[in-house]
Amino acid sequence: MRAARPRLPGWLLEAVGNGGPRGMVIAPRSGNRRGEQDPAYGSLRPSFLFPEDRWSGTAVRACGTLPLIFWVEMIQYREQLWQRTLPAVGVELQTLCAQKKSWIAAATARIARNQLLMHELYLAADGPAMCCRCQGACCACGTHHFTLVNLLAYLIHGESPPSPNFSQTCPFLGESGCRLPVARRPFNCVIFLCEDVWEQLSEQQQRQARHLENILRRQYQMFDKHFAGSSLHGLLIRAERLDGQALLAPPPGCVVAIG
């Protein structure tokens, strides 16, 4: 019997939200006590399931802390999955008809414009200074934020995203911060405004941020209706679940026509 592969972890982002209207932390200074997060994501706690420990022959489940060898293997697995997924999506994109390519270009452009508008609110609240003080704690678990939508935003223009470093808490973090331009950053990275930033916004700006988040969420989810590999859970998690199937194929039961 072929041994099952280690599943990608469910550790997606810690303390991202508590069911508030923005999918972000709306909590007192004491913190997000219930440990909830954006409903777009899965399990809050890191959870790995290895069906059989190669040494003991028994099932192993670990949350939070894993032996170093498992972390090394997980990093290698993610790198291999990325290296398979990136060219595969590029080939699939080339086989799409002109109408679908045009739709992707227009849809990613709309997303880019709204993400830049959201970023303006972050700048208005002096967000960069606050991020420098906390050293970007919200990037601590960003492994699976990058989605098919973000990849297509590069590929549709004949470009490739920066090479990810899966040994980092977020594979697109660099020495001076995020290596992705705002217009092509993942949904969650753009819409998340921590409570310190949020409190610096006026009521009108907060309403605008909520409105932009709702628009962006719908725009990202529109891709889910067209492509099997699209999900806010992240590109690699979706690629693993499809297990070699085409990411740009229509999802099961798709009835939405592009046009």
N, C-alpha and C positions, 0 to 999 in steps of 0.2 A: 504493500500500500504506500502511495506517495505521501510523504509527510506534508501536512498543511503549512502554508507560509505564515510567518508572524503577522498578525493584523496590525494595520496602522493604528497608532494610539488615538484614543478619544480625547486627548488633552489638546484642546483647540484654543481656548482663551480663558484666562481666569478672571472672575469678577467683572464681566463685561456688562452685565445689566441685571436688573431685578424685576423684569416685566414692566418697566416704565414705558411711557409712550414713545421713547426714542430708541429702545433697545440698548440703553446705556445705564450706567450706574446712577440711580436716583436714590441716594441713601444719605443718612446723617453722617457726620464726620466719623462716627464710630465704625463706619464701614458697612460693607455688604454682608450682614450677618448670616443670611440664609445661603450665601454662596451661589446665587443664581447668575445666569448669564443670558446673552442674546439668544432668543428662541431659534435663531437660524442655525445654532450649533448643537452639537451632541453632548456627550458626557462631559461634565466639568472636571472630574478627577482623571488624571492620567491612568489609563487602564490597558494593560497588555495581556493577551491570552496566548500562551504557547501551549498547544494541545498536548505536547509531551516534552518534558525536560530531557534533553539528550543524555544527561548524566544519571538522573535518578529514575527515568522512565515514568514519572508521575506528572500529572497535570500541574501547571504552574500559572498562577495569576498574581500579578504584582501591581500595586497602585503607588505611584509616587516615586519610590526608590527601586531601581533595578540594578543588578550586577553590571559592572562596566562592560562586560563582553556583550550583553544584550543591547546596551546603548550603541556600541560600535556597530553591531550587526544591523540595528535599526537605521542608523545613519547611512550605512552602505546600501541597505535596501531602498531607502528613499532616493538616494543618488541614482541607483539603477533604474528605479521606476520613472524618475524624471527623464533620464537619458533615453528611455524607450518612448515615453509619452510625447515629449517635445517634437521629435521628427515625425511621429505617427500622426499627430494633429496637423502638422504642416502638409503632409502628403494628402490627408483627407480634405484639407481646405482647398488644395489645388483642384480636386475633383468636383467641387461644388459648382453649380451653375452660376452664371453671372448674376442672376437675380438674388441668390442667397448671399453671395459675396457682397453685393451692394447693400443688402439689408444689414449685414454684420458691420460694414464700414459706417453706415449711418447710425446704427444703434450704439456702437462703441463711442462714436463722436458725441452723441447726446449724453451718454454717461460721463464722458470726460468733461463736458461743459458744466454739468451739475456738480461734479466732484470739485471742480475749481471754485464754484460758488460756495460750497461747503467749506473749503479751505480758507476762503476769505473771512468767514466767520471765526474760524480758528485763529487767524492772524489778528483779527480785530480784538480778540480777547487776550492778546499777547501770549498765545499758546506756546510759541517756541521757547520763550524764557521759562515758562513753567515746566516744559519737557526737559530742558537742560537741568533744572533743579532736581527733578526726580529721576533723571537718566533714562527716560523712556520706559517706565515700568510696564506700560500697556503693551509693549512689544515683546514681553517676556515669554509669551506662548503663541507666537504667530506662525507656527510651522505650516498650518493648513489654510491660511487665509487666502492665499493666491488661488484664483478660480480660472475656469475655462474662459470666462469673459475677459479677464485680464490678459491671458495668453493671446486670445484672438485680437485684442487691441494692438498687440505687437505684430503678429503674423500677417494680419490683413494689409499691413503696410510694408511687408517684406522685411521686417525687423525681428530680432530675437530679444527676449528679456535678459537681464543680467544673469550670469551663472549663479545659481543658488549655492549657499554654503550651509548644509544641513547640520553642521556641528554647532551652529548658532541657534539661539532661541527663536529667531526668525531668520530664515535662509536668505533674506534680502537686506539684512542689516549690514552696514559698513562702519568704518571707523568714525565717520561723521554723521551717521544716522541712516535713514532709509535710502536705498539705492534706486528705488522706483520713483518716477515722477508722479506728482499728485494725480494727474489725469489718468494714470494707469495703475494706481494703487488698489488693493482689494477693498471691497465694499466696507467691511468692518473697520479697517484702518482709517477710512475717510470719515465715516459717520460717528465714530466714537469720540466724544468729548468728555473728558473726566469732569468730576464735579467742580474742581478748581477752575477749569476753563469755563464750564457751563455757568458758573455763578458770576463770571465777568461779562456775560452777555445780557443785553437788555431783554425785556419781555418780547419785544418785537423780533429781535434777533433769535431768541429761543423758538419762537413760533416759526420763523423762517427755517431754522435748522430742522425742526420736526417735519416741516413740509418737504424739505429737500431729501430727508432720509426716506420718507414714504415714497417719493418719486423714484429715488435710486433703487430702493428695494424692488419696486415693481419692474423697473427697467432690467435689473439683473435677473429677476425671476422670469421675465419674458424669454430669456435664453433657455431656461429650463423647459419651456414648452416646445422648443424647436430642436434642442440637441441633448442627447442622452447623457453626455458628459458634463453638462452644466449643473452646478449645485453650489449653494453658499457654504456647504460643508467643506469645499475645497477640491482643487483639481486632482491631487494625488489620491485622496480617499475615493473620489468618484472613479478614477482610472483603475484603482485596485478592485473595486466592486464590479466594474464591467469586465475585468479580467481578459483584456485583449480585444474586446468588442469595440467597434468604432465609436469614438466620443462625439463625432458630429453626425451620427445617425439620428433619425427621429426617435424620441423616447417612446416606449410602449403606449399605445392608445392615443398617439398624437393626432389631433384633429385641427390644429392651428396651421393655417397656410401662410407662408411668407409672401408678402407683397403689399 
